[in-house]
Amino acid sequence: MEKIISNKIQCKHCGEIIESKHIHEFVTCKCETCSVDGGHYHLSRSYKNSPEEDFVELSEVEEDNR
């Protein structure tokens, strides 16, 4: 199982780095092209075109060996 350390992306259109820190914290970049949600519970993305075209993934995860 993976543990989410940070849940963030960088928009390729406006350059803004956005991060969701809480489970229901939906954050959208200033140009409204992409969004993140889920905090440290799950990685959720919304985008206008495609992930490859709209954002750079910056999230950090690690294996949780409990």
C-alpha positions in Angstrom: 0.0 0.0 0.0 1.2 3.5 -0.8 1.3 6.4 1.6 0.7 9.8 0.0 3.3 12.4 1.2 2.1 15.3 -1.0 -0.7 15.5 -3.6 0.2 18.3 -6.0 0.6 19.1 -9.7 1.9 22.0 -11.8 -0.3 23.4 -14.6 1.5 23.5 -17.9 -0.6 26.5 -19.0 -0.3 29.0 -16.2 2.6 27.4 -14.3 0.8 27.4 -10.9 1.6 24.6 -8.5 -1.5 23.4 -6.7 -1.8 21.0 -3.7 -4.6 19.3 -2.0 -3.8 18.7 1.7 -7.2 17.4 3.0 -9.6 14.6 1.7 -12.3 17.0 0.3 -10.0 19.9 -0.6 -10.6 20.5 -4.4 -8.0 23.0 -5.6 -8.0 24.5 -9.1 -5.2 26.5 -10.8 -5.7 30.1 -11.6 -6.4 29.5 -15.4 -8.9 26.8 -14.5 -7.3 24.1 -16.7 -6.6 21.5 -14.0 -7.5 20.6 -10.4 -6.4 18.2 -7.6 -8.4 16.6 -4.9 -8.1 14.0 -2.2 -5.4 15.3 0.1 -3.3 12.5 1.7 -6.1 9.9 1.1 -6.3 9.5 -2.7 -4.9 11.2 -5.8 -7.6 12.7 -7.9 -7.1 14.9 -11.0 -9.4 17.0 -13.3 -8.2 18.5 -16.5 -9.5 20.0 -19.8 -7.5 18.2 -22.5 -5.3 15.4 -21.3 -2.9 14.8 -18.4 0.1 15.0 -20.7 -1.0 18.3 -22.1 -2.3 20.0 -19.0 -0.1 19.2 -16.0 3.1 17.9 -14.5 2.7 15.4 -11.7 4.6 16.5 -8.5 3.0 14.2 -5.9 5.2 12.2 -3.6 4.3 8.7 -2.4 6.1 6.0 -0.5 5.5 2.4 0.3 3.7 1.9 3.7 5.0 -1.4 4.9 2.8 -1.8 8.0 
